[in-house]
């Protein structure tokens, strides 16, 4: 009655604990436990000794019958039966914590001490390295700042996608907006000529990537076309055109010759840039009502992850067919609309998703006037990702995969808007955030 405020589960658990305690008390295990503790803490011996067999001469000679002596009444010995091996008895290991004492050593052995000390030392070194690595990463985040010189309106309308050039000598960023414009900004150039706007698309530019094989190529996707901006020829080539509304794409190979393309109606398509024409090689129904993002595994390129509605699934591109496709893996648990899903950059062993259910205690409800958030991995980190924030003061947040908030990028004087779309440089400490007015902010 004294626990009426507890739930039914907690009351049942408390009852079980009480009954178990009474049961073990009746067994008087505390005496055995005390004895075991005394044995375990003895310095002179840490092993269980078996009793020595008594010598034959110490035993009283007993009279045995001829049957037990295996002798026939005539005096002729019976044939010997094969000896049965005796079952070896092992000491029982008690429950609970046990001292680290080797089975075959007596006393406080220096060998044991040395081995355990080595284990502890190398573990401490590794832990220090891990902590130092994380602290170094946090130091690099703390060193990244935003100034007025690194803010520029690059496109006319809301930023819907961005890409950053992998160059380490210059900061070169591309941004796509909701009207089909693509803005190119050389951040190192402080004059007005540092940014130019192109219009290669009729509709919202939802996805962009510099080619990993040839960074002189910028691929951009709108609802009706996938194009390649080739700076060497100063032309936006059309790679794929579709009557279906396209949503996103990613390269299937390191040479960027093939790509997986997501459709807003839920299908995915395989595109090969080497074949003539602008049609896809294959269109596949994966059972989605809507596919917002597709992303290829960084190591095993045959796998890609698709996200949309409440679905997040991994597929094997080698087995795609027109209909009846089954996922290799389904990531369950999303209860509302999923905006994006991306594999971690080094091993691909992790996936970060953004969902309107606000898990991770993160407000993802941007409303209709802001581009939906997409959490992106830092390409230099296997376990850290960047995502926009609705918090005030306006900021861009960096989380560890455990859910720990590592850093918040903000500048009260320079950043007063939500940066829904963000991109991180693959090798340098550079973060770019894009807002709903076409403005880019470079930390």
KOLFI-211993 format. One record per residue (C-alpha): residue in one letter; x, y, z. Coordinates in steps of 0.05 Angstrom, whole numbers, plus 5000, padded with zeros to 4 digits. Example, Ala and Ser with C-alpha at 12.3 -4.5 7.8 and 13.67 -1.06 7.14 Angstrom:
REM residues 2
A524649105156;S527349795143;
REM end
This chain:
REM residues 443
X500050005000;X505950465012;X507750414938;X500950584908;X504051164869;X508150664828;X505850394762;X503449674755;X509949474723;X514149794778;X509849454833;X510648774799;X518148884793;X518749084867;X514748454887;X519448014845;X525548324877;X522748214948;X521047484933;X527847354903;X531247664963;X527347205010;X529146594968;X536546744967;X536446915041;X533646225055;X539445905018;X544346275064;X548546465004;X551647035043;X556046545079;X558346235013;X559546914984;X563847125043;X567846495037;X568846594961;X570947314974;X576047075025;X578846564976;X579147064919;X582847584960;X588047114988;X594947304965;X598146624973;X593746244925;X588746434871;X587145754843;X582845184865;X587144594886;X584543894875;X585243404933;X591042924923;X588942194917;X590641774976;X596341284969;X594440554965;X598340365027;X594540875069;X587940525055;X585239935095;X585539305053;X578439095040;X576038395023;X573438364953;X569437814921;X571937424860;X566537774818;X569338454837;X576338204824;X573837984755;X576137264766;X572236654746;X570936134800;X575935684765;X581336204779;X582036424706;X582237194701;X576637514661;X578537934599;X580038654615;X574639154598;X576939814568;X577840334622;X572540884623;X575541584629;X573441934692;X569442574682;X574043154698;X571043614750;X571744374740;X570844884794;X564345264788;X565046014774;X560746414822;X556046954798;X557847684803;X564448054794;X570747634794;X578047834807;X582647824747;X586847234769;X589846744719;X588146014729;X595245744729;X598946254771;X600246304845;X600646944885;X601647634858;X605247454793;X609347984758;X607347684692;X600047804707;X601548514730;X605548664668;X600248394620;X594448764654;X598649394658;X600049354583;X592649264568;X590949864612;X596450294582;X594650174509;X587350294525;X588950944560;X593151164500;X587451004453;X582351354496;X586751964500;X587551944424;X579951904415;X578752474463;X584352884432;X581552754363;X574652984385;X577453584421;X581653754360;X575453714317;X571654154365;X577554644366;X577154674290;X569654814294;X570855364345;X576055684299;X571055754242;X567956444241;X563156844197;X564657554174;X560958064131;X565857934074;X563657214070;X556157344061;X553257443992;X546557403957;X548356903902;X541556713873;X534957093869;X530456623907;X530456093961;X536655643962;X534554913950;X541354583937;X548754723942;X555454423923;X562554623942;X568554523897;X573954063928;X579554563912;X584054723972;X586655363941;X580055723930;X573055723961;X568355613902;X560955483916;X554855333872;X547755453895;X541155283861;X534555633877;X527155493869;X526655843801;X531955433765;X537755923775;X544755683791;X549456183823;X557056083823;X561056463876;X568556523882;X568756703956;X576056913952;X574257463903;X571458043943;X569058453884;X562158433852;X564958003795;X565957443845;X558957153833;X555157003769;X548056723758;X546056233703;X539155953686;X539955243660;X533354983690;X525955183688;X524254943757;X527054853827;X534254593829;X533654053881;X540453713878;X547653883855;X554453543857;X561253703829;X563653073794;X568552673838;X572052453774;X572553133740;X571053743784;X570554163721;X563653853715;X557854093757;X551653653753;X544953953772;X538053663774;X531253993766;X524353683760;X525053543686;X532553503671;X539253283696;X544753733667;X552353763668;X555654433669;X562354343634;X566754943646;X571954703595;X566754783540;X562455313575;X556054913564;X550554593606;X549653913573;X543053543581;X544352843608;X537252613622;X530352893608;X524052593638;X516652713637;X516652463709;X518552973762;X525752853784;X527752973857;X535052783870;X541052393844;X547752093863;X553551773826;X553751013824;X561150993806;X567451383822;X568151583749;X561251913753;X558951573689;X552651283718;X547651563768;X541551353807;X535951853801;X529851923847;X522952123823;X517852513863;X512551983847;X516851453883;X520551103826;X528051103815;X531851083750;X538850883728;X542251383680;X548551243640;X552151863613;X555951453561;X549851233522;X546851693468;X540252043481;X537152323544;X533051733567;X534551313629;X537050593623;X531950323673;X525950573712;X524250183774;X518250193821;X520950113892;X514250163926;X514950883950;X509551403945;X514951943942;X522451923936;X525852563961;X533152353965;X537551793940;X544651673963;X549851143943;X553950763995;X561151053997;X564550373996;X559649863967;X557150253907;X551849743889;X547649973948;X543550613952;X538850884003;X532251223985;X528051664031;X521051954024;X514251964059;X515651514120;X520051034081;X527650964087;X530250344051;X536750074022;X536749743954;X541649363911;X542049683843;X544349033811;X537548713823;X533149303804;X527549133756;X521349493732;X516849223788;X516948793849;X523349073879;X524848883951;X529549283997;X535848984026;X534249354090;X528649794117;X529950324170;X523550334210;X521150824262;X519451454223;X512351674237;X512152294193;X514952544127;X522452414117;X526352964082;X533052614071;X537452024087;X544951974076;X550351444090;X556251644133;X562151864089;X567751374107;X564750694121;X557450794106;X555850414170;X551350984194;X545351334164;X542752014185;X535652204169;X531452824178;X524152724194;X518353174212;X517352764276;X522953204307;X526852624336;X533652784367;X529653334401;X530953764341;X525654214311;X525254044237;X518654394222;X520954934174;X514055094146;X512355234073;X516855844064;X523455514082;X526954944046;X526554304087;X532654134129;X537553604105;X542553334155;X549153224119;X555352874144;X561853254150;X565952894095;X572052914141;X568452564199;X565151884203;X560652064262;X558952804258;X553553154218;X551053854204;X543854084202;X539954734201;X536354984263;X530055364281;X533355594346;X534756324363;X539656634355;X539656344284;X544955804279;X547455174244;X548554584289;X553754014290;X551753364324;X555452734340;X551952084320;X550451964393;X545852574392;X550753014429;X550853734405;X558153884390;X557854594364;X553155154342;X555355624286;X552256314297;X553857044292;X548557514321;X551058094278;X551757714212;X546857124213;X539557294225;X536156764183;X535056014180;X540155634137;X536255034113;X541454784063;X548654694084;X554954414053;X561854244083;X568454244046;X571353544038;X578253714065;X578254414095;X574654724154;X569455084112;X561955084122;X556955434076;X549755564096;X544255784048;X537856134067;X530956274037;X532956944005;X538656653963;X544156874010;X550256454027;X554156484092;X561256204094;X564356004161;
REM end
